[in-house]
Amino acid sequence: MMSKREKMSEELKPVAWQFYQDDTWHTGMDINDHRKNTEEAGYPVRNLYAIPENCVLIPVGDLKAAIRLMRATGSNSGWHEKANELEAIITAAQEEQQP
């Protein structure tokens, strides 16, 4: 079964792309096979997506506070497991941003 994140990434289309060079992400150009040449040269490349209208952005700091609160409610309520899942999602998203 596909996760919500996998399903959303399948439905979204990139609006731009970036490559990593000299400790910085740079926006790539869609001319003269720039992306193809950049990938072949071995630079890390990532897609950028527009945020769909039905999505809500929550700052990571607010999520970390929510995780602490969820864990404080105790393991019997099931919130502790949800906190672990949420923390894993945040960690995975942050790791994806690393080159």
N, C-alpha and C positions, 0 to 999 in steps of 0.2 A: 504494500500500500504506500502510495506517495504522500510525503508530508506536505503540509500547507506551504512551507518554504519552497520545496521542490516544485510543487504545482505552480506557485506564483512565478518562480524563475523561468518555468517553461512557457508561461503566458506572456511575460514581459519581453519586450524587444529593446536591445541596447539603443541609447540615443547618442552615445559617444564612447570613446575608449581612451585609456591612458597607458603610458609605459613608464617604468621605473628606471631612473638613471641619476647618478650622483646624489643619492639619498633623497630624491624628490620624485613625486609623480608628475608627469607632464602630459598634457592633452595631445593626443595623436591627431594627425590630419588624414582625411580620406582622399588623398591624391597620390598618384604615382606609386601605388602599392606600398604606401608607407607602413601600414600595419603588418603586412606580409613580411616586408624587409626587416622590420623591428623584431618580430617574432623569430625570424630566421637568424638574426644577429644574437639571439639569446636573452634579450631584455624581457623581464616580467611584464605581462600585459593584463589589463583588466577591463571589463566592460562597465559602463556607467548607465544607470537606468533612471528614468523619470519616476517619481513616486506616484502611484495610482491615486485617484481621488478618494477611493474608499479606504485608504490606509491612514493610520494614525502613527505619528512619530512620538516616541517616549524617550527622553534623555536617559542615557545609561545610568547616570547617578540616581535618578528616580527609581529605576528598576532595581538597582542594588539595595536601596532602602526597602523596597517592597520584598526583596528576597530575605532580608534580615527579619522583617516582620512575619513573613510566612514561616520561617524556621522557628520563630519564637512561639508560634501557636501550638507546636508540638507535633510529634510524628504520628499520633493517632488520628489526626484530622485529615491526613493525606496532603496537607499543604507543604509538608517537608519535602515530599517527593516532587511536587510541582516546582518548588523552589530550586531543587537540584536540576530539573529539566530546563527551567528558565536560565539558570546560571550557565548551563552547558550551551544553550543557544547563543547567549551573549559572548561566551568565550569563542565559539566557532566563528561567529560573525567578525569578531576582532582579529582572529587569526587569518581570516580570508583577506583582511586589509593589508597584511604584512606581505612584502615581496618575497 
